[in-house]
Amino acid sequence: MCGIIAYSGHQAALPILRAGLRRLEYRGYDSAGITLLARSRLQTWRAAGKLDQLESRLPEKNAAKCGMGHTRWATHGAATDENAHPHLSPDGGIAIIHNGIIENAMSLRAALTAEGAVFASDTDSEVLAHLVAQCPADSLLESVRQALTRVHGTFGLVVMDAARPGELVAARNGSPVIIGVGEREMFITSDANAVISHTREVVHLEDGELAALDARGFTLSTMDSAVTSRAPITLDHDAESLSRGGYAHYMLKEIMEQPEALARTLGGRLDRRFNTAHLGGLNLGPRELLDIRRIKILGCGSAYYAGIAGANLVESVARLPATAEPAAEFRYRNPLIEADTLYIVVSQSGETFDTLAALREIRRKGGRVIGVCNVVGSSIAREVEGGIYMHAGPEVSVASTKAFSSMLGCFMLLALQLGRVRDVSPQQGGEMIAALEALPSLVDTALGESDAIAVLAAKYSGIRNAFYIGRTDAFPVALEGAQKLKEISYIHAEAYPASELKHGPLALVDPETPTMVVLPDNNLLPKSLSSLQEIRARKGPVIAVTNADHPEIHALADDVITSPPCHPLLHPLVMGIGLQLFAYHMAVRMGRDVDQPRNLAKSVTVE
């Protein structure tokens, strides 16, 4: 992985590919390259590092009307010019770009080497160029199809042939490939954001599907040569929504967009007539909801932490047993799939490989699974039986903020709908609706603390380690806060339930290691204050994140991040805003690449 863009049409391809790669930068990458087809010859430029390195090697102009570009996030081989995509066949006639992992690459490479092949890179992807070149056929599509019969693994693949000007072939198995449909021009990409300034009409390839295209149009078929067809869908956002809008970073823009994003998440879903939530996309009626005996939520990274908060919400509001688990761990432990359990997979992109694989395992075993995701038409959105769209809008920064909050908003709605089917009274439902209606305003108030938090970040910017703790519904807030700090500032941060601090982590508390203590105003506040006492007794600095007006907090804590008072249902979301801002300001203060942190990618589409 990480980013694919290809073009065939009536315009010069180079400016389109350059702009497309810029649109793909946010996904994270370590090298990039472009291949153009002009006068029956492939011309390729590649460079390790950021796109500026590649740009310095590209010509100012090129007449080619067909080409492809790629940003790579290393899986096989270091970030070098040689390992950057596109990769070529030995005779230079075939070029490929590839997202995914070829699992049998070593055996294929050994067999090809025994036949005399010489490889120019350390990547698994290069074998694909060799294989396509070894499969001459009447069409490039058939050559690619034959080559892929020897391949095991995941791929989002685009192939060009110097002998067939203007033609492109794409194939998908486990890694997203999207066809952009224009007027006398066609696009291929792994992310619709790369083509949104040219077309909003797109077609998503299914696993096991190939596409052959030129400037006039495209055809779809399967690995068995069966012809398929699909009408394009229209994207619901435009190029303007992908700009920074005057903010220094996408992350800050997306943090500040959360009130509007949450308003979209909640919009049209609160039913005052029956004091419930209305989630028609679940495709589950009241009787089916009543038959559910357990909830299992699966996700990766921030989506998993949102799942923990969601499980707490469902269990406390709907009185229904609920748990969350990392998607990959769930799949590999050969889980029992129960008919009366509702499985929920959570992913911002809808393409997270481990989550998608867990979804498929559940469905294979006959389980009922719904999704919570942000991208319409994504793999997860297409394969679940129902679900909830977040409607958070495009999220460009690698570190999730507004999508995480929208995930929590979705779980609040689900908890309310499940609760009203069960034990939540109309009066309680009305109180919850009033709380949810106030949510965007509360988040806006929490965002007003940004300047004060920036001052706090300046005070702590020299730290090397940090702890985050919280009890029950505050624990996932701590988990996500620690995640944000470590991924964009590179400060080592760990989160624990507050009750676990004395069972090991307390040994590491010292004057140089601050602890973020999440203190919601609830019946556990006195117990949480005892954790502050334990930390202070070891001379550890304490930063309290609280919406409680309690004098002992200010007496014990070195610093306080204030959160507005709110209904307990909203605690995990509203109290997390200050921790997002703290991580952001820490990273800026330390000079980090906030939107594209090292070693990370926005959408992880490989194992």
C-alpha positions in Angstrom: 0.0 0.0 0.0 -0.6 3.1 0.0 -1.9 5.3 -2.9 -2.9 4.6 -6.5 -3.8 7.1 -9.3 -4.0 6.3 -13.0 -5.4 8.2 -16.0 -6.3 7.7 -19.6 -8.0 10.5 -21.5 -7.7 13.6 -23.7 -5.7 15.7 -21.3 -2.0 15.6 -20.5 -1.6 12.9 -17.8 1.3 14.3 -15.9 -0.5 17.3 -14.1 -3.4 15.0 -13.2 -1.1 12.4 -11.7 0.9 15.0 -9.8 -2.3 16.5 -8.3 -3.7 13.0 -7.5 -0.5 12.0 -5.6 -0.8 15.2 -3.6 -4.4 14.3 -2.7 -3.1 10.9 -1.6 -0.3 12.3 0.6 -2.5 12.3 3.7 -2.6 8.5 3.7 1.1 8.2 4.7 3.9 7.1 2.5 7.7 6.8 2.2 8.3 6.9 -1.6 6.5 7.8 -4.8 6.7 7.3 -8.6 5.1 8.0 -11.9 5.1 6.2 -15.3 3.9 7.8 -18.5 3.2 6.1 -21.8 4.2 8.2 -24.9 5.1 7.0 -28.4 4.8 3.4 -27.3 7.5 3.9 -24.7 7.1 3.8 -20.9 8.9 6.6 -19.0 9.3 6.2 -15.2 10.5 8.5 -12.4 10.8 7.3 -8.8 12.1 8.8 -5.6 12.3 7.8 -1.9 11.0 10.4 0.6 8.3 13.0 0.2 6.7 14.0 -3.1 9.0 17.0 -3.4 11.8 14.6 -4.1 9.9 13.1 -7.0 8.7 16.5 -8.2 12.4 17.6 -8.6 13.0 14.7 -11.1 9.8 15.1 -13.2 9.8 17.0 -16.5 7.9 20.3 -16.6 5.8 19.0 -19.5 5.0 15.8 -21.2 2.6 15.0 -24.0 1.5 11.6 -22.7 -2.3 11.2 -22.3 -2.0 8.0 -20.2 0.0 7.2 -17.1 -0.1 6.1 -13.5 1.4 7.2 -10.1 1.9 5.6 -6.7 2.8 6.5 -3.1 4.3 3.6 -1.2 4.1 2.7 2.5 6.8 0.0 2.8 5.9 -3.6 3.6 8.7 -5.4 1.7 12.0 -3.6 1.4 13.3 -0.3 2.7 12.2 3.1 1.4 14.6 3.5 -1.5 14.3 4.7 -5.1 14.6 1.1 -6.3 11.7 -0.1 -4.2 9.4 2.7 -5.1 6.6 2.0 -7.6 5.9 1.7 -10.5 7.8 -1.5 -11.2 8.7 -2.6 -14.7 9.2 -5.9 -16.5 12.8 -6.7 -17.5 12.2 -5.5 -21.1 10.5 -2.3 -19.8 7.3 -3.0 -21.6 5.0 -3.7 -18.6 4.6 -1.3 -15.7 2.6 -2.0 -12.5 1.5 -0.2 -9.3 0.3 -2.4 -6.4 -1.2 -2.0 -3.0 -1.4 -5.1 -0.8 0.9 -8.0 -0.1 1.8 -11.0 -2.4 2.0 -13.8 0.2 3.8 -16.2 -2.2 6.2 -13.6 -3.5 9.3 -15.5 -2.2 8.4 -18.7 -4.1 7.4 -16.8 -7.2 10.6 -14.8 -7.1 12.7 -18.0 -6.7 11.0 -19.7 -9.6 11.4 -16.6 -11.8 15.1 -16.2 -10.8 15.7 -19.9 -11.7 14.3 -19.1 -15.2 16.8 -16.3 -15.5 14.8 -13.3 -14.3 16.8 -10.4 -12.7 15.0 -8.3 -10.1 15.6 -4.6 -9.6 14.0 -4.2 -6.2 13.4 -6.0 -2.9 9.6 -5.7 -3.1 7.0 -8.4 -3.4 5.2 -6.2 -6.0 7.9 -6.5 -8.7 7.0 -10.2 -9.3 3.7 -9.0 -10.8 5.4 -7.1 -13.6 7.4 -10.2 -14.4 4.4 -12.5 -14.4 2.3 -10.2 -16.6 5.2 -10.0 -19.1 5.4 -13.8 -19.1 1.7 -14.2 -20.1 1.3 -12.9 -23.7 -2.3 -12.9 -24.8 -4.7 -11.2 -27.2 -5.4 -8.4 -24.6 -3.7 -6.9 -21.7 -6.7 -7.9 -19.6 -6.2 -11.5 -20.4 -2.4 -11.3 -19.6 -3.2 -9.8 -16.2 -5.9 -12.4 -15.6 -3.5 -15.3 -16.4 -0.7 -13.8 -14.2 -3.0 -13.4 -11.2 -3.9 -17.1 -11.3 -0.4 -17.7 -9.9 -0.7 -15.1 -7.1 -1.8 -15.5 -3.5 -2.4 -12.5 -1.4 -4.0 -9.1 -1.5 -3.8 -6.6 -4.3 -5.1 -3.4 -5.7 -3.3 -3.4 -9.0 -3.0 -1.3 -12.1 -1.1 -2.4 -15.2 0.1 -0.6 -18.4 1.6 -2.1 -21.6 3.8 0.0 -23.8 2.4 -2.0 -26.8 -1.1 -0.9 -26.0 -1.3 2.9 -25.8 -4.1 4.3 -23.8 -5.1 1.0 -22.1 -5.1 0.3 -18.4 -6.1 -2.8 -16.5 -7.0 -2.8 -12.8 -7.7 -5.7 -10.5 -8.7 -6.0 -6.9 -8.5 -8.6 -4.1 -8.7 -7.2 -0.6 -7.3 -3.7 -1.4 -9.6 -0.9 -2.7 -9.7 0.0 -6.4 -12.1 2.7 -7.7 -12.8 3.7 -11.3 -13.5 7.4 -11.9 -15.8 8.0 -14.8 -15.2 11.3 -16.7 -16.1 12.8 -20.1 -13.7 11.2 -22.6 -11.4 10.3 -19.7 -11.1 7.6 -17.1 -9.4 7.3 -13.8 -8.2 4.5 -11.5 -7.5 5.2 -7.8 -7.4 3.6 -4.4 -9.1 6.7 -2.8 -11.8 8.7 -4.5 -10.3 11.9 -3.0 -7.6 11.7 -5.6 -10.1 12.2 -8.5 -12.8 14.3 -6.8 -11.7 17.5 -8.7 -12.2 15.8 -12.0 -15.3 13.6 -11.4 -17.7 12.6 -8.7 -19.0 9.5 -10.6 -17.2 6.4 -9.4 -17.4 2.6 -9.5 -15.9 0.4 -6.8 -14.4 -2.9 -7.9 -15.4 -6.0 -5.9 -12.8 -8.6 -4.8 -12.0 -10.9 -7.7 -12.9 -8.3 -10.2 -10.9 -6.8 -13.0 -11.5 -3.6 -15.1 -10.2 -2.8 -18.6 -10.4 0.8 -19.6 -9.3 3.5 -22.0 -10.5 7.1 -22.6 -13.8 5.9 -24.0 -15.0 3.8 -21.1 -14.5 0.6 -19.1 -15.6 -3.0 -18.8 -15.7 -5.2 -15.7 -15.2 -8.9 -15.5 -14.2 -11.6 -13.0 -11.2 -13.9 -12.8 -13.4 -16.5 -14.5 -13.9 -14.1 -17.5 -17.6 -13.5 -16.6 -18.7 -10.0 -17.6 -20.1 -7.9 -14.8 -21.6 -4.4 -14.8 -22.3 -1.7 -12.2 -23.6 1.8 -12.5 -21.5 4.6 -11.1 -22.4 6.2 -7.7 -22.1 9.9 -7.1 -19.8 11.0 -4.3 -21.4 13.3 -1.7 -18.4 15.7 -1.2 -16.3 18.0 -3.3 -12.7 19.1 -3.7 -13.3 22.1 -1.4 -14.1 19.9 1.6 -10.5 18.4 1.2 -8.7 21.8 1.6 -7.2 23.0 4.9 -9.5 26.0 4.9 -6.9 28.4 6.4 -5.9 26.1 9.2 -2.2 25.3 9.8 -3.0 21.5 9.7 -5.7 19.2 8.6 -5.8 17.8 12.1 -6.7 21.1 13.7 -9.3 21.8 11.0 -10.9 18.4 11.7 -10.8 18.9 15.4 -12.6 22.2 15.0 -15.1 20.7 12.5 -16.5 18.3 15.2 -19.6 20.3 16.1 -20.7 20.3 12.5 -19.7 16.7 12.0 -21.7 15.6 15.0 -24.7 17.6 13.9 -24.6 15.6 10.6 -24.2 12.3 12.5 -27.2 13.1 14.7 -29.3 14.8 11.9 -32.7 13.2 11.2 -32.0 10.4 13.7 -33.6 11.7 16.9 -37.3 10.8 17.1 -39.1 13.1 19.6 -42.5 11.5 19.0 -41.4 8.2 20.6 -38.3 9.6 22.4 -35.9 7.2 20.7 -33.3 7.2 17.9 -34.3 6.1 14.4 -31.5 4.2 12.6 -33.2 2.8 9.5 -29.9 1.7 8.0 -29.7 -1.1 10.6 -32.3 -3.1 8.7 -33.5 -4.4 12.1 -37.0 -4.0 13.4 -38.0 -3.7 17.1 -38.7 -7.4 17.3 -35.3 -8.3 15.9 -33.6 -5.8 18.2 -35.4 -7.4 21.1 -34.1 -10.8 20.1 -30.5 -9.7 20.5 -28.8 -11.0 23.6 -25.3 -9.7 23.2 -23.3 -7.1 21.4 -19.7 -7.6 20.1 -17.9 -4.6 18.6 -14.8 -5.0 16.5 -12.3 -2.4 15.3 -8.6 -1.4 15.1 -6.8 1.5 16.7 -9.1 4.5 17.5 -12.1 2.5 16.1 -11.4 -0.2 18.7 -11.3 2.4 21.5 -14.5 3.9 20.2 -15.9 0.4 20.4 -15.0 0.1 24.1 -16.8 3.3 24.8 -19.7 2.1 22.6 -19.9 -1.2 24.5 -20.0 0.7 27.8 -22.8 2.9 26.5 -24.9 0.0 25.2 -24.5 -2.0 28.4 -25.3 0.9 30.7 -28.2 2.3 28.7 -29.8 -0.7 27.1 -28.8 -3.2 29.8 -27.5 -5.6 27.2 -24.1 -7.4 27.6 -21.6 -5.7 25.3 -17.9 -6.0 24.7 -15.3 -4.7 22.3 -12.2 -6.5 20.9 -9.4 -5.8 18.3 -10.7 -7.1 15.0 -7.5 -9.1 14.1 -7.3 -10.8 17.5 -11.0 -11.8 17.2 -10.5 -13.4 13.8 -7.4 -15.4 14.8 -8.7 -16.9 18.0 -11.3 -18.9 16.0 -14.3 -17.2 17.9 -17.6 -18.8 18.6 -20.3 -17.0 16.5 -23.7 -16.9 18.2 -27.0 -16.5 16.5 -28.4 -14.1 19.1 -25.3 -11.8 19.1 -25.2 -8.6 17.0 -21.6 -8.0 15.7 -20.6 -4.5 14.9 -17.5 -3.6 12.8 -16.2 -0.1 13.0 -13.9 1.7 10.5 -13.6 5.3 9.3 -12.4 4.3 5.8 -14.5 1.1 5.5 -11.4 -0.6 4.1 -9.4 -1.6 7.2 -8.1 -5.0 6.2 -8.2 -6.7 9.7 -11.8 -5.4 10.3 -12.9 -6.4 6.8 -11.5 -9.9 7.4 -13.3 -10.2 10.7 -16.5 -9.2 9.0 -16.1 -11.9 6.4 -15.3 -14.5 9.1 -18.5 -13.7 11.0 -20.6 -13.9 7.9 -19.0 -17.1 6.8 -20.0 -18.6 10.2 -23.6 -17.3 9.8 -23.4 -14.3 12.2 -25.3 -11.1 11.9 -23.1 -8.1 11.4 -23.6 -4.4 10.9 -21.1 -1.6 10.3 -20.3 1.8 11.5 -18.2 3.6 8.9 -17.7 7.0 7.2 -17.2 6.2 3.5 -20.2 5.5 1.4 -19.5 2.6 -1.1 -16.5 1.3 0.9 -15.9 -2.5 1.2 -17.4 -2.7 4.7 -20.4 -0.6 3.8 -21.1 -2.9 0.9 -20.6 -6.2 2.7 -22.5 -5.6 6.0 -26.2 -6.4 6.4 -26.9 -2.9 7.6 -25.3 -0.2 9.6 -24.8 3.5 10.5 -23.0 6.0 8.4 -21.1 8.6 10.5 -21.5 11.4 7.9 -18.4 13.0 9.5 -17.1 14.3 6.1 -13.7 13.6 4.7 -10.9 13.1 7.3 -7.5 13.8 5.9 -5.2 13.8 8.9 -3.8 10.3 9.7 -4.8 10.8 13.4 -8.5 10.4 13.6 -10.4 13.1 15.5 -13.8 14.0 14.1 -14.4 10.5 12.8 -13.7 9.1 16.3 -16.2 11.5 17.8 -18.7 10.6 15.2 -18.2 6.9 16.0 -19.1 7.7 19.6 -22.2 9.7 18.3 -23.3 6.6 16.4 -23.0 4.4 19.5 -25.0 6.9 21.5 -27.8 6.7 19.0 -27.6 2.9 18.9 -27.6 2.7 22.8 -30.7 4.9 22.8 -32.6 2.9 20.2 -31.7 -0.4 21.9 -32.6 1.0 25.3 -36.0 2.2 24.2 -36.8 -1.3 22.9 -35.9 -2.6 26.3 -35.8 -0.8 29.7 -35.4 2.9 29.0 -38.6 4.8 29.7 -40.1 7.5 27.5 -39.0 10.1 30.0 -35.5 8.8 30.2 -35.4 8.7 26.4 -36.5 12.3 26.2 -33.7 13.3 28.6 -31.2 11.5 26.4 -32.5 13.2 23.2 -32.1 16.6 24.9 -28.6 15.7 25.9 -27.7 14.6 22.3 -29.3 17.7 20.8 -26.9 19.8 23.1 -23.9 17.8 22.0 -22.6 20.0 19.1 -22.8 23.1 21.4 -21.0 21.3 24.2 -18.2 20.2 21.9 -17.9 23.8 20.7 -17.5 25.0 24.3 -14.8 22.3 24.9 -13.0 23.6 21.8 -12.9 27.0 23.4 -10.2 25.8 25.7 -7.7 25.4 22.8 -5.5 28.5 23.8 -5.3 27.4 27.4 -4.3 23.9 26.4 -1.6 25.3 24.0 0.0 27.0 27.1 -0.2 23.7 29.0 1.4 21.9 26.1 4.3 24.3 26.1 4.9 23.5 29.8 5.0 19.7 29.2 6.6 19.6 25.7 9.9 18.2 27.2 8.5 15.0 28.6 9.4 11.6 27.3 6.6 9.5 28.9 3.1 9.9 30.1 0.3 7.9 31.7 -3.4 8.3 31.1 -5.9 6.8 33.5 -9.7 6.8 33.9 -12.5 4.6 35.4 -15.3 2.8 33.5 -16.5 5.3 30.8 -13.4 7.4 31.3 -11.0 4.6 30.5 -11.6 4.7 26.7 -11.1 8.5 26.9 -7.7 7.8 28.4 -6.9 5.1 25.8 -7.7 7.5 22.9 -5.9 10.4 24.5 -2.7 8.3 24.9 -3.1 7.1 21.3 -3.3 10.6 20.0 -0.2 11.7 22.0 2.0 8.9 20.9 1.0 8.8 17.2 1.6 12.5 16.4 4.1 13.7 19.1 6.1 10.4 19.3 6.0 10.6 23.1 5.6 7.2 24.8 2.1 7.2 26.4 0.2 4.4 28.0 -3.4 4.2 29.3 -4.7 2.2 32.2 -7.9 1.8 34.1 -7.3 4.0 37.2 -7.8 1.0 39.5 -4.9 -0.8 37.7 -2.4 2.0 38.4 -1.3 0.5 41.8 -0.9 -3.0 40.2 2.3 -2.2 38.4 2.4 1.1 36.5 2.8 3.1 39.7 6.4 1.9 39.8 7.2 4.1 36.8 5.6 7.3 38.2 8.2 10.0 39.0 8.6 13.8 38.8 9.4 13.6 35.0 6.3 11.4 34.1 3.0 13.3 34.1 -0.3 11.4 34.5 -3.5 12.6 32.7 -6.4 11.7 35.0 -9.8 11.7 33.4 -12.3 12.8 36.1 -16.0 12.9 35.0 -18.5 14.2 37.5 -20.1 10.9 38.6 -20.4 8.7 41.6 -16.8 7.3 41.1 -15.2 10.7 41.5 -14.1 10.1 45.2 -12.4 6.9 44.1 -10.7 8.6 41.2 -9.4 11.3 43.6 -7.7 8.6 45.6 -5.7 7.9 42.4 -4.5 11.5 42.4 -3.3 11.1 46.0 -1.3 8.0 45.0 0.4 9.8 42.1 1.1 12.9 44.2 2.6 10.7 47.0 5.2 9.6 44.4 5.9 13.2 43.3 4.3 12.6 39.9 2.8 15.6 38.1 -1.0 15.4 37.6 -3.1 16.9 34.8 -6.8 16.5 35.6 -9.3 16.4 32.7 -12.6 17.1 34.3 -16.1 18.5 34.1 -16.5 18.5 37.9 -16.4 21.6 40.0 -14.7 20.0 43.0 -12.1 22.0 45.1 -10.1 18.9 45.8 -9.3 18.4 42.1 -7.6 21.8 41.9 -5.8 21.2 45.2 -4.3 17.9 44.1 -3.7 18.5 40.3 -0.8 20.5 39.0 -2.9 21.5 36.0 -6.5 21.2 34.9 -8.1 20.8 31.4 -11.7 21.9 31.9 -14.6 20.2 30.1 -18.2 21.5 30.1 -20.7 19.7 32.4 -22.9 17.3 30.5 -25.2 14.3 30.7 -23.2 11.1 31.6 -24.1 9.6 28.2 -21.9 12.3 26.6 -18.8 12.0 28.9 -16.6 9.8 26.6 -17.0 12.2 23.7 -17.0 15.7 25.3 -14.2 14.9 27.7 -12.0 13.6 24.9 -11.9 17.0 23.1 -9.3 18.5 25.4 -7.0 15.5 25.0 -7.2 15.8 21.2 -6.1 19.5 21.5 -3.4 18.6 24.0 -1.9 16.0 21.6 -2.1 18.5 18.7 -0.5 21.4 20.5 2.3 19.1 21.9 3.1 17.8 18.4 3.2 21.4 17.0 5.4 22.6 19.9 7.8 19.7 19.2 7.9 20.4 15.4 6.3 17.1 14.4 4.7 16.3 11.0 1.2 16.5 12.5 -0.9 15.3 9.6 1.5 12.6 8.4 3.2 11.0 11.4 6.1 8.7 10.7 5.5 5.0 10.0 1.7 5.4 10.0 -0.9 5.3 7.2 -4.5 6.6 7.2 -6.1 3.5 6.0 -4.3 0.2 6.8 -5.3 -2.2 4.0 -2.7 -4.9 4.6 -2.3 -7.3 7.6 
